Amino acid sequence: MKYQSTRGGLAGVSFEQVLLSGYAPDCGLFMPEEIPSLDLATLQTWSGYSYPELVEEICSLFISREDLPRDDLCDLVNEAFRRFRHKNIIELATLKNGLNVLELWHGVTYAFKDLAMSCVGQLLQYFLRKRNKHVTILVGTSGDTGSSAIESIRGAESMNIIVLLPHGRCSLIQELQMTTVIEDNIHVFSVDGTSDELDEPIRNVFADTEFVKKHNIMSLNSINWARVMVQIAHYFYAYFHCSPSMKETPLPLVEVVVPTGAAGNITAGCIAQMMGLPIRLVAVVNENDIIHRTIQNGDFSLADSVKASLAPSIDIQEPYNMERIFWLLSDKDSTLIKTLMEEFQKLGKANLPEALFIKLSHALSSCTVNDDKVIETMLRCWKENQYLLCPHSAVAVTYHYQQSDLGPSSVLRCCLATASAAKFQEAVLKAGLTPEIPPEIRALETMETRCTAMRRGEDWEKMLYHKIEEIGALRKT
């Protein structure tokens, strides 16, 4: 398996090179040159696998055995999930009114990002040890990615990580999960801006290819293909645990509802779909609705501002993984994607060609949910099930309630729960409910914190360059 850039500037790239990178040199995103196709017999066999076994099977399709022998891959996957609290790693909650909630948040930071990030951390350490190499990881976060990335590599000698978080736009718990980690290889910046604004200096650093190469800079955002790759597995798990039969021909369809921000998770769903998994995908967003507008009418354009919501991890107006979806649906037309994305970056808007828009609207459905609906859904789910939803999971469940209230339906549906309600106490209280706070979350409030402010008006890009150079200098002493 080899990889190429969505913008056509690079092809024939190994998995190891893709893993240890961020954006491609042409500012595109790496994607596999081929998407494997699975037959019915394979799906039937996989339906009996555990979640870690599914992760191993998926990874083995996208990583050549020359890069990573199968036995080593198995060991890495097992080690990655060692710190998860649930014996199954992820779990399907079957609730009233046909509501299926796939809990993806049983990792260290109580968010679904832990699933992929724990595996990527293990993959990184494997390849870095093999090459006796050090990398500096550069990550922007809207809430969950930063803490998950930090936990995946904290204390690792072969890696330093710089995380930029949007000050005041994460939940208190999300912020504390990042700022209370004070190992020497962790560097956290609190940025006076939105998650989209802090992505700009990161993108500019990655565009400086000589600097990136000199300092071995890489990304652990879902810019990194390996994150998307691991996330493919939970779509298979969702399908196998919601489908009533694996013996019907054709297999029954399952609708998977995805709370969507930067679109890395739903990109994984699109790939699972292309591999032959019979799923229908619904992208549900909050009032930051660029993905909804794009799916509904081809309007891929920025809003005037990013609105702070009760679901901060999806407060995103520049969903960079849509580039991957556009590329897949345009039959890998890199020339089109390059033109489209450069137009978007220059003007803040781009109109999809009609053929691409038609394919997108067939591949994905969408819905937008405001904060009032989030609160209403959290309260309803508690009253009906005594089950606490985080606000992001409630965004997805709102769609389910809207559909089920229309009347009986034969549609099988699974809502992805991307975080635990424990991380969003403010939203739980706003819904008039009582947060359930695990001891390790409560302990964060009394721990020492460390972060550096990036104030509006300062040169954030220059500050990043300085920090990266400082890390390099310290390693030489």
Protein Blocks (a to p, Z undefined) as FASTA:
>chain_A
ZZddfklpaghiafklmmmpccdfkopacddfbdcdddfklmmmmmmpcfklmmmmmmmm
mpcfklocfklmmmmmmmmmmmpmbfnlpacdddehhiacddfklcfnopaklmmmmmmm
mmmmmmmmmnopadddddddfklmmmmmmmmmgoiakbccdddddehiacfklmmmmmmp
ccfkbccddddbdfklmmmmmmmmmmmmmlmmmnopadfbfklmklmmmmmmmmmmmmmm
mpmbfkbccddddddddddfklmmmmmmmmmmmnopacdddddddfblmlmmmmmnopac
ddfbdcddfblmlmcfbdfklmmmmmmmnoopaklmmmmmmmmmmnopacddfklmmmmm
mmpccddddfklmmmmmmmmmmmnopacdfklmmmmmmmmmmmmnopcfbdcddddfbdf
klmmmlmmmnopacdddfklmmmmmgccddddddehiafklmmmmmmmmmmmmmmZZ
